[in-house]
Amino acid sequence: MSEDCVFCRIVAGEIPCDRVYEDEEILAFRDVNPQAPVHILIIPRTHISSLNDCPEQHYSLLGKMVLKAVELAAREGIKENGYRLAINCGSQGGQVVPHLHLHLLGGKKLSDRIG
């Protein structure tokens, strides 16, 4: 855990969130500043700064995060009409919180433009 990381503090229960899923490896919660009707963040409980810093032993964790996103898309009723998964990496890639996280967005027609 990184003490100055907001997502680590959410994992630790120090900051409240609207949890939609959790297990021993990952936590999923609704974004406090949603960019779509459904905007869920899926994070590893282990602090990994970015996709660039993901060690090989956590590669299966990335797959689990993606598969959980598909499951959550179905649960949220957006699987059939479509959704977007995004991982921002680094400041120029749009990463604001330096803790690996996967965005699940949907519930409306999303822009065809990325960026």
RASUL-V445147 format. One line per field, one symbol per residue. psi: psi as a letter, one per 20 degrees, with the letter a starting at -180 (. if undefined). Layout:
psi: ???
//
This chain:
psi: pohjphhhhggijhpqrnpiqqaihrppqppimqjrhoopppqqhpopgrhhjoqhijhhhggggghhggghgghikiggiqrqppoqorhijjpgplppqppopajroqqipp.
//
